[in-house]
Amino acid sequence: HFKNLAIGIVPIDANGCIYFVRQFRYVLNEYSLEIPEGGGPLDIDPLETAKKELKEETGLGAGRWTNILDMHLSNSVSDERSIVYLAEELTEGIPEPEDTEVFTIHRYHIDEVLKMIDRKEITDAITIAAIFKVKLMLLSKK
């Protein structure tokens, strides 16, 4: 049983570019390219956690937030729940990572991100689900 929600944020700019963080994941013993993510207490509004995580990890703020996913990550072994937001109308700032966080920030167009997923360069489940959802949302606008 998890005491936190897994929160993910897809920060996308007007050109279709998405911001990622690359960080070492101890359990995997490798680096992982992911959308900004973090844990949020169950008794706190998930959107507030999302705003905090985006600022901490990328320095970005967003003028528009949309809840795009609410999912269970591995319902055969845990009750961990993840909520993902789309962050648009981005404003730049200075990242404010926690003392234990070490990562680099990257920006890729969504079409390149899909190729990276296909090449297995991105394997984080929240990231993959979120990117596919955003691409579907963009296709439905056409």
C-alpha positions as CSV (number, residue, x, y, z in Angstrom):
1,H,0.0,0.0,0.0
2,F,1.4,3.3,-1.0
3,K,1.1,6.4,1.2
4,N,1.6,8.8,-1.8
5,L,0.3,9.4,-5.2
6,A,2.7,9.2,-8.2
7,I,2.4,12.5,-9.9
8,G,3.6,13.1,-13.5
9,I,3.7,16.3,-15.5
10,V,4.0,16.7,-19.3
11,P,5.3,20.2,-19.8
12,I,4.7,21.0,-23.5
13,D,5.5,24.3,-25.3
14,A,3.7,25.9,-28.2
15,N,6.1,24.1,-30.7
16,G,5.2,20.6,-29.4
17,C,8.4,20.2,-27.4
18,I,8.3,18.4,-24.1
19,Y,10.6,18.9,-21.1
20,F,12.2,15.8,-19.5
21,V,14.6,15.1,-16.6
22,R,17.3,12.5,-16.8
23,Q,18.3,11.0,-13.5
24,F,19.9,7.9,-12.0
25,R,17.4,5.3,-10.8
26,Y,19.1,3.3,-8.1
27,V,16.7,0.3,-8.3
28,L,17.5,-0.1,-12.1
29,N,21.2,0.9,-11.7
30,E,20.8,3.1,-14.7
31,Y,19.8,6.6,-15.9
32,S,16.2,7.2,-16.9
33,L,14.7,9.9,-19.1
34,E,11.3,10.8,-17.7
35,I,8.7,13.5,-17.6
36,P,8.9,15.4,-14.3
37,E,7.5,13.2,-11.6
38,G,7.2,13.0,-7.8
39,G,5.3,11.7,-4.9
40,G,2.4,13.6,-3.4
41,P,0.7,13.0,0.0
42,L,-2.8,11.5,-0.3
43,D,-4.3,14.4,1.7
44,I,-2.9,17.2,-0.6
45,D,-4.5,18.3,-3.9
46,P,-2.5,16.5,-6.6
47,L,-2.4,19.6,-8.7
48,E,-0.5,21.4,-6.0
49,T,2.0,18.6,-5.9
50,A,2.3,18.8,-9.7
51,K,3.0,22.5,-9.7
52,K,5.6,22.1,-7.0
53,E,7.4,19.2,-8.8
54,L,7.5,21.0,-12.1
55,K,9.1,24.1,-10.5
56,E,11.5,22.0,-8.4
57,E,12.7,19.8,-11.3
58,T,12.6,22.2,-14.3
59,G,12.1,25.7,-13.0
60,L,9.0,25.9,-15.2
61,G,5.6,27.3,-14.4
62,A,2.4,26.8,-16.4
63,G,-0.6,29.0,-17.2
64,R,-2.8,26.0,-18.0
65,W,-3.1,22.6,-16.3
66,T,-5.2,19.6,-17.5
67,N,-5.6,16.3,-15.7
68,I,-5.0,13.8,-18.5
69,L,-4.5,10.4,-16.8
70,D,-5.5,8.7,-13.6
71,M,-4.2,5.1,-13.5
72,H,-3.0,2.3,-11.3
73,L,0.7,1.4,-12.1
74,S,0.8,-2.2,-11.2
75,N,-2.6,-3.3,-9.8
76,S,-1.6,-7.0,-9.5
77,V,1.0,-6.2,-6.8
78,S,0.2,-2.7,-5.4
79,D,-2.4,-0.1,-5.0
80,E,-0.1,2.7,-6.3
81,R,-2.1,5.3,-8.2
82,S,-0.7,7.9,-10.6
83,I,-2.2,11.1,-11.8
84,V,-0.7,12.9,-14.8
85,Y,-1.2,16.5,-15.8
86,L,-0.5,18.4,-19.1
87,A,1.2,21.7,-18.4
88,E,0.9,24.3,-21.1
89,E,1.6,28.1,-21.5
90,L,5.0,27.6,-19.9
91,T,7.1,30.2,-18.2
92,E,10.8,29.7,-17.5
93,G,12.4,30.0,-14.1
94,I,15.2,28.4,-12.1
95,P,14.9,24.8,-10.9
96,E,14.8,24.2,-7.2
97,P,15.8,20.5,-6.7
98,E,15.7,18.9,-3.3
99,D,19.2,18.1,-1.8
100,T,19.0,14.5,-2.9
101,E,17.9,15.2,-6.5
102,V,20.5,15.2,-9.2
103,F,19.4,15.4,-12.8
104,T,19.7,17.1,-16.2
105,I,16.9,18.8,-18.1
106,H,16.2,17.9,-21.8
107,R,13.7,19.1,-24.3
108,Y,12.5,17.1,-27.3
109,H,9.7,17.4,-29.9
110,I,6.9,14.9,-29.3
111,D,7.6,13.2,-32.6
112,E,11.2,12.5,-31.5
113,V,10.0,11.3,-28.1
114,L,7.8,8.7,-29.8
115,K,10.9,7.4,-31.7
116,M,12.8,7.3,-28.5
117,I,10.1,5.2,-26.9
118,D,10.2,2.9,-29.9
119,R,14.0,2.5,-29.6
120,K,13.5,1.7,-25.8
121,E,15.4,4.8,-24.8
122,I,12.5,5.8,-22.6
123,T,11.1,3.0,-20.5
124,D,9.4,4.8,-17.6
125,A,5.7,3.6,-17.5
126,I,4.2,7.0,-16.4
127,T,6.2,8.8,-19.1
128,I,5.2,6.4,-21.9
129,A,1.5,6.4,-21.0
130,A,1.5,10.2,-20.7
131,I,3.3,10.7,-24.1
132,F,0.9,8.4,-25.9
133,K,-2.1,10.2,-24.3
134,V,-0.8,13.6,-25.3
135,K,-0.1,12.4,-28.9
136,L,-3.7,11.2,-29.1
137,M,-5.0,14.5,-27.8
138,L,-2.9,16.3,-30.5
139,L,-4.2,14.0,-33.2
140,S,-7.8,14.6,-32.2
141,K,-7.3,18.4,-32.6
142,K,-6.4,18.0,-36.3
